[in-house]
Amino acid sequence: MPTRTLKVDYIARVEGESMLDLRIRDGVVDRVRLSIFEPPRFFEALLRGRGYAEVLDIVARICGICPVAYQMSGVHAIEDVLGIQIDAPVRALRRLLYCGEWIESHALHIVMLHAPDFLGYPDAVAMARDHGQAVQRGLALKKAGNELLRLLGGREIHPVNVRIGGFYRVPSRAEFATVVETLKRAGDLAIETARWAATFPFPDITRDYEFVALRHPGEYPMNAGRIVSSAGLDIAAADYESEFLERQVRHSTALRSVLKRRGAYLVGPMARYALNRDHLPAELRSLAGEIGLEPVCRNPFRSILVRAIEVVYACGEALQLIAEYEPPSRPFVPAEPRAGSGYACTEAPRGILYHRYRLDAEGTIEDARLVPPTAQNQDVIEADVREVATAGLELDDEVLQANCEQSIRNHDPCISCAAHFLRLHVDRA
Amino acid sequence: MTGGNKQDILVAAIGNPDRGDDGVGPAIAARLRGKVSKGVRILLTGGDVLALIDEWDAFQKVIVIDAAAPLDRPGRIHRLDIGNGPLSGHFARSSSHAFGLGELVELARNLGRLPCRLVAYLVEGERFDIGAPLSPAVAEAVDTVTQRVIDELLMMRGHNGKRGAQHA
């Protein structure tokens, strides 16, 4: 039997550049390689020798889509070193900032990047001809998220207002009042988007993931919680490196993370939802049921529904936080440098983002480690592609390639964060 | 949304002044300030280009200034009168998550949200390094484009005569 090779040189509608190499020999998928070929970005090395106060401006530049996540994991890890306990209103504001990022990032992926796969369009531009209303909803949602980022972060991309101990400046209640109507409207649009996504045709596939996410005793996780898994893991962020291992593979410039004891695992909305659904408001659990989302979703193609639910949640949570907002008596807690190590893990839109820093007595960074969600999902993505390709061996190359690409986009990979990523190369024998 | 008067004209300069020739739009916008008449709004955008659709909703006439990827001559100026046809393939290419001007225009067209009149001035860049200044050829184009945008504004104010794609 001849070899069949599919090679996707650039995977579209993902952040960054990567390729997929798929080889089929004797009717068996014998090689799946997700290759991230963007040059390593060396952010961890770049941080060494810099002052602790510079961290947040540097790490925000890692990603234009999820800069808040980098700032949040960075700020908590540095505060862990310095022994800073932030004030409750500041904690609430950080959660509000994260709501903005979840809204804009998820809306972009759901409507502009992922939906075209289900509806048979090459991209959102073409899809807009026939699904203009849905695209308008996506744009309005993204704008609502951006407005929160601009108000609280100073600007929507690479915010500048977060500082160690709090914020440089906190908005007044009157300033927050200006976005309330926008967020209420966004909440309605998010519900419509969830119902729209529920009408998509979903391939029937079930994957046996080990889900890994944060879990907090009192809230759906964003900035705080322990790292838990569906297989019983339950650790503090400080223990991340004792349970997880980063390793290198020849065909990718991005490091990959595995659980030392069990290998591949999944982070992101599906994991968060599976491990924290009980923290969603009852009406949201009801909406999830209405759109056909099971309490634990193991079909990666249906991750779009989980994202849609999380957008509805983030809109409602943002409104709640604004309604309860009392400006803090001080915008930030003063910080004094000291030597030590600090750890933090927060929930980026794509999953847990781990940061660890070691500072000297002057507050200079001696060592840093950043583990983004996409770096953690690469093994799972390859396994998904293997399963989708195996189920579609009879398909012609064009359809098979489209299915494989879609299965990658299911996880909204951010290659820029992982080092960057997509070309598909299919080799059939 | 800007709340601009429908009779006003929007000049949207796209780019990041800290990324070499990507800063040509902001550099031209800086030159334009104080040289344009009342009723012309100058907008700098270095972030989410998709948001421009909302910005230009309030205007019937829009001029966009941006850097273009290198084709063959750094500093070369392209004027595109974006009417009925799609943007040339050279300018339609964009990145992955980030939507570029080409996609923005076609998205707006498909959503029925293109302004009545949209003209783009694009300057071919040479280098886009972090922290780099404009390359000499691109810096040289700044004054020329500034003057051409001023002329374009006068023409937009005076009449709606159409010109096709041009290269300087």
Boltz contact constraints between the chains, C-beta under 6 A:
constraints:
  - contact:
      token1: [A, 14]
      token2: [B, 96]
      max_distance: 6.0
  - contact:
      token1: [A, 15]
      token2: [B, 96]
      max_distance: 6.0
  - contact:
      token1: [A, 15]
      token2: [B, 97]
      max_distance: 6.0
  - contact:
      token1: [A, 65]
      token2: [B, 97]
      max_distance: 6.0
  - contact:
      token1: [A, 125]
      token2: [B, 103]
      max_distance: 6.0
  - contact:
      token1: [A, 125]
      token2: [B, 106]
      max_distance: 6.0
  - contact:
      token1: [A, 125]
      token2: [B, 107]
      max_distance: 6.0
  - contact:
      token1: [A, 128]
      token2: [B, 107]
      max_distance: 6.0
  - contact:
      token1: [A, 128]
      token2: [B, 110]
      max_distance: 6.0
  - contact:
      token1: [A, 128]
      token2: [B, 111]
      max_distance: 6.0
  - contact:
      token1: [A, 129]
      token2: [B, 110]
      max_distance: 6.0
  - contact:
      token1: [A, 132]
      token2: [B, 111]
      max_distance: 6.0
  - contact:
      token1: [A, 146]
      token2: [B, 48]
      max_distance: 6.0
  - contact:
      token1: [A, 156]
      token2: [B, 47]
      max_distance: 6.0
  - contact:
      token1: [A, 156]
      token2: [B, 48]
      max_distance: 6.0
  - contact:
      token1: [A, 157]
      token2: [B, 47]
      max_distance: 6.0
